[in-house]
Amino acid sequence: MDFGSFTLDARLQRAVAAAGYTETTPIQEAALPPALAGRDLIGTAQTGTGKTAAFVLPLLQTLITRPARPGRVRALIITPTRELAEQVHAAVRQLGKFTKVKSATVYGGVGMAPQEQALRRGTEVIVACPGRLLDHMGRGNVDLGSVEVLVLDEADRMLDMGFLPDVRRIVGRTSRERQTMLFSATFAPELERLAQDILRDPERVAMGIAAPAETIEHALCPVDTNQKTDLLVRLLQDADARSVLVFTRTKHRADRVARQIERCGYAAAVLHSNRSQGQRQQALHSFRTGKVQLLVATDIAARGLDIAAVSHVINYDIPDTADAYIHRVGRTGRAERSGAALTLVTADDRATVRVIERALGEPICVRKVDGFDYGQPTLDTSRAAARSAPTSWSSRAPGPKRAGRWPLNKPTVRRRAR
């Protein structure tokens, strides 16, 4: 469907056209009608499917078509991370550019004074992380009693980060007459209970639950632990490494891997929770704009970040769960682009691989790099590892849908709203 099929205000239609969006995504096509009708909504969709526009457009439609007293907070969007808050705020500003709706972000890691000033001047839309919003509420900087639309984005991530008690406190300060929309990639029992408590007769829409995009090619790369960095560099040499996101398990390892690959001539940025907000924003900007080819990150980058043109995701360390794997690799293959997901595995990772394969519904093919000397580490010699890893995976055959070789062809793109 095109956006002209929906009863959007002309100013919003103009903003959609100015952004270059034409066709709706499946989650937008399913969510927009009930959301525009004022229904409470539960949306389940994998990352990169366009759910941001699915709640931002109805939210803006409500604000510009209903009269209200000036200076009141009328819409609240709660997100788990600062980066996601900035991304959602950018969508609010882009889609509301031809309206007079004022918006602001509220999150930690930066000074409170500018946020306090924005809140006291009057803003209709707040995009916030729970902790800092509660700080402002405690200081009397914000009153949520006039909230007409409440959105919880990436609710499962908020559950993982222990934010649900904070979310319940915040929701309890909003108007009971509000419209509530909750978006999540997965639904644990705790989220089901939250939904029952805060939503009224919600419409449910579900797209691509707990599965990566079909445009992603997956592969396992067996290697000894002490040769991971060597193999990573070799993969970067062999691949068309236009934009590569590398995931590590720890912040220390992210810093170390970034230093090592930079010594091999690659420009890299680092993203993890020990970096300041300014450093994190600079790392994302450098990666998005192509100033650096590689972003080395912990799982803080796995959800919600809109980095549309990632060509490869490389799991330097295998994630702990299938859900974490799906969210990591969901950074590539977005908006119908082709993508590649490589996971470096050792003999100790067998059980986790089986769990991930069950979630995918098929085996992941195994790739060994021609010409790579699996017995001679050169860069990463910090620790000995299980020596059986490279050969012990050799009997694993590629799955029928995963056959192919690296690198993938350049992606093709169809323009859709985020």
Long-range contacts (C-beta under 8 A, 24 or more apart in sequence): 1-29, 3-417, 6-32, 6-33, 6-36, 6-57, 7-36, 8-36, 8-57, 8-61, 9-60, 9-61, 9-64, 9-65, 9-99, 11-64, 11-98, 11-99, 12-57, 12-60, 12-61, 12-64, 12-95, 12-96, 12-98, 12-99, 14-98, 15-94, 15-95, 15-96, 15-97, 15-98, 16-57, 16-95, 16-417, 18-97, 18-98, 19-94, 19-95, 19-417, 20-415, 21-53, 21-415, 21-416, 21-417, 22-415, 22-416, 23-414, 23-416, 24-50, 24-416, 24-417, 25-49, 25-50, 25-54, 25-416, 25-417, 26-207, 26-208, 27-51, 27-54, 27-205, 27-207, 28-53, 28-54, 28-417, 30-205, 30-207, 31-55, 31-205, 32-57, 32-58, 34-203, 34-205, 35-179, 35-181, 36-61, 38-62, 38-179, 39-179, 39-201, 39-202, 39-203, 40-179, 40-180, 40-181, 40-199, 40-200, 40-201, 40-202, 40-203, 41-180, 41-181, 41-182, 41-199, 41-202, 41-203, 41-204, 41-205, 42-181, 42-182, 42-183, 42-184, 42-195, 42-199, 42-202, 42-203, 42-204, 42-205, 43-181, 43-182, 43-183, 43-184, 43-205, 43-206, 44-183, 44-184, 44-185, 44-186, 44-187, 44-204, 44-205, 44-206, 44-207, 44-209, 45-183, 45-185, 45-205, 45-206, 45-207, 45-208, 45-209, 46-185, 46-207, 46-208, 46-209, 46-210, 46-211, 46-212, 46-213, 46-326, 46-330, 47-185, 47-303, 47-304, 47-327, 47-330, 47-331, 47-334, 48-213, 48-308, 48-330, 48-331, 48-333, 48-334, 48-335, 49-207, 49-208, 50-335, 50-416, 50-417, 50-418, 51-153, 51-183, 52-87, 52-88, 52-91, 52-153, 52-306, 52-417, 52-418, 53-91, 53-95, 53-417, 53-418, 54-183, 55-151, 55-153, 55-181, 55-183, 56-88, 56-91, 56-92, 56-95, 56-96, 57-95, 58-149, 58-181, 59-92, 59-125, 59-149, 59-151, 60-92, 60-95, 60-96, 60-99, 60-101, 62-148, 62-149, 62-179, 63-99, 63-101, 63-124, 63-125, 63-148, 63-149, 64-99, 64-101, 66-148, 68-124, 68-146, 68-148, 69-146, 70-122, 71-122, 72-122, 72-124, 72-143, 72-146, 73-119, 73-123, 73-124, 73-125, 73-126, 73-142, 73-143, 73-144, 73-146, 73-147, 74-124, 74-125, 74-146, 74-147, 74-148, 74-149, 75-124, 75-125, 75-126, 75-147, 75-148, 75-149, 75-150, 75-151, 76-125, 76-126, 76-128, 76-144, 76-147, 76-149, 76-150, 76-151, 76-170, 76-174, 77-125, 77-126, 77-127, 77-128, 77-151, 77-153, 78-128, 78-129, 78-130, 78-133, 78-150, 78-151, 78-152, 78-153, 78-158, 78-167, 78-170, 79-127, 79-128, 79-129, 79-153, 79-154, 79-304, 80-129, 80-130, 80-153, 80-154, 80-157, 80-158, 80-160, 80-161, 80-163, 80-303, 80-304, 81-107, 81-129, 81-154, 81-157, 81-300, 81-303, 81-304, 82-107, 82-108, 82-109, 82-129, 82-277, 82-280, 83-280, 83-284, 83-300, 83-301, 83-304, 83-305, 84-153, 84-154, 84-303, 84-304, 84-305, 85-127, 85-128, 85-129, 86-281, 87-304, 87-305, 87-306, 88-127, 88-153, 89-127, 91-418, 92-125, 92-127, 96-125, 101-125, 103-127, 106-132, 106-133, 106-136, 106-142, 107-132, 108-132, 108-135, 109-276, 109-277, 110-277, 112-136, 115-141, 116-141, 130-158, 130-163, 130-166, 130-167, 130-170, 131-163, 131-166, 133-170, 134-166, 134-169, 134-170, 137-170, 137-173, 144-170, 144-173, 144-174, 144-175, 145-173, 145-174, 145-175, 146-175, 147-174, 147-175, 147-178, 148-175, 148-177, 148-178, 148-179, 149-178, 149-179, 149-180, 149-181, 150-174, 150-178, 150-179, 150-180, 150-181, 150-198, 151-180, 151-181, 151-182, 151-183, 152-180, 152-181, 152-182, 152-183, 152-184, 153-183, 153-304, 154-183, 154-184, 154-185, 154-303, 154-304, 155-182, 155-183, 155-184, 155-191, 155-194, 156-184, 156-185, 156-186, 156-187, 156-188, 156-191, 157-303, 157-304, 159-188, 159-190, 159-191, 164-190, 164-194, 167-194, 168-194, 168-197, 168-198, 171-198, 185-209, 185-210, 185-303, 185-323, 185-326, 185-327, 186-210, 186-323, 210-323, 210-326, 210-359, 211-326, 211-359, 211-360, 211-361, 212-326, 212-329, 212-330, 212-333, 212-341, 212-360, 213-330, 213-333, 213-334, 213-339, 214-333, 215-333, 215-336, 215-337, 215-338, 215-339, 216-329, 216-332, 216-333, 216-338, 216-339, 216-340, 216-341, 217-338, 217-339, 217-340, 217-341, 217-402, 217-404, 217-408, 218-329, 218-341, 218-343, 218-360, 218-364, 218-365, 218-402, 219-340, 219-341, 219-342, 219-343, 219-364, 219-365, 219-366, 219-367, 219-402, 219-406, 220-342, 220-343, 220-345, 220-353, 220-364, 220-365, 220-366, 220-367, 220-393, 220-396, 221-342, 221-343, 221-344, 221-345, 221-366, 221-367, 221-368, 221-369, 222-345, 222-346, 222-366, 222-368, 222-389, 222-390, 222-392, 222-393, 222-394, 223-344, 223-345, 223-346, 223-374, 223-389, 223-390, 224-346, 224-374, 224-377, 224-385, 224-386, 224-387, 224-389, 224-390, 225-346, 225-383, 225-384, 225-385, 225-386, 225-389, 226-377, 226-380, 226-381, 226-382, 226-383, 226-384, 226-385, 227-374, 227-377, 227-380, 227-385, 228-316, 228-344, 228-380, 229-257, 229-260, 229-261, 229-379, 229-380, 230-372, 230-377, 230-378, 230-379, 230-380, 231-344, 231-369, 231-372, 232-257, 232-261, 232-314, 232-316, 232-344, 233-260, 233-261, 233-264, 233-266, 233-379, 234-369, 234-372, 235-314, 235-342, 235-369, 235-406, 236-261, 236-264, 236-266, 236-294, 238-369, 238-406, 238-407, 239-311, 239-312, 239-340, 239-406, 239-407, 240-311, 240-407, 240-408, 240-410, 241-266, 241-293, 241-294, 241-311, 241-312, 241-407, 242-290, 242-293, 242-309, 242-311, 243-287, 243-290, 243-293, 243-307, 243-309, 243-310, 243-311, 243-312, 244-293, 244-294, 244-295, 244-310, 244-311, 244-312, 244-313, 244-314, 245-287, 245-294, 245-295, 245-297, 245-301, 245-307, 245-310, 245-312, 245-313, 245-314, 245-331, 245-332, 246-294, 246-295, 246-296, 246-297, 246-313, 246-314, 246-316, 247-297, 247-298, 247-299, 247-301, 247-302, 247-313, 247-314, 247-315, 247-316, 247-317, 247-319, 247-328, 248-296, 248-297, 248-298, 248-316, 248-317, 249-298, 249-317, 249-319, 249-320, 250-298, 250-317, 251-298, 253-316, 253-317, 254-296, 254-297, 254-298, 257-296, 257-316, 258-294, 258-296, 260-379, 260-380, 261-294, 261-296, 264-379, 266-293, 266-294, 267-291, 267-292, 267-293, 267-294, 268-292, 268-293, 268-294, 268-295, 268-296, 269-294, 269-295, 269-296, 270-295, 270-296, 270-297, 271-295, 271-296, 271-297, 271-298, 271-300, 271-301, 272-297, 272-298, 272-300, 273-298, 273-300, 299-324, 299-327, 299-328, 301-331, 302-327, 302-328, 302-330, 302-331, 303-327, 303-330, 305-331, 306-418, 307-331, 308-334, 308-335, 308-337, 309-337, 309-411, 310-334, 310-339, 311-339, 311-340, 311-407, 311-408, 311-411, 312-339, 312-340, 312-341, 312-342, 312-407, 313-339, 313-340, 313-341, 313-342, 314-341, 314-342, 314-343, 314-344, 315-341, 315-342, 315-343, 315-344, 316-344, 317-344, 318-343, 318-344, 318-345, 318-349, 318-352, 318-353, 318-356, 319-352, 320-352, 321-355, 322-355, 322-356, 322-358, 322-359, 322-360, 323-359, 325-356, 325-359, 326-359, 335-413, 335-414, 335-415, 335-416, 336-412, 336-413, 336-414, 336-416, 337-411, 337-412, 337-413, 338-408, 338-409, 338-411, 338-412, 339-408, 339-411, 340-406, 340-407, 340-408, 342-367, 342-406, 345-389, 345-393, 346-385, 346-386, 346-389, 347-386, 347-388, 347-389, 347-392, 348-386, 362-399, 362-400, 362-401, 362-402, 363-396, 363-397, 363-399, 363-402, 364-399, 364-402, 365-396, 365-397, 365-398, 365-399, 365-402, 365-403, 366-393, 366-394, 366-396, 366-397, 366-398, 367-406, 368-394
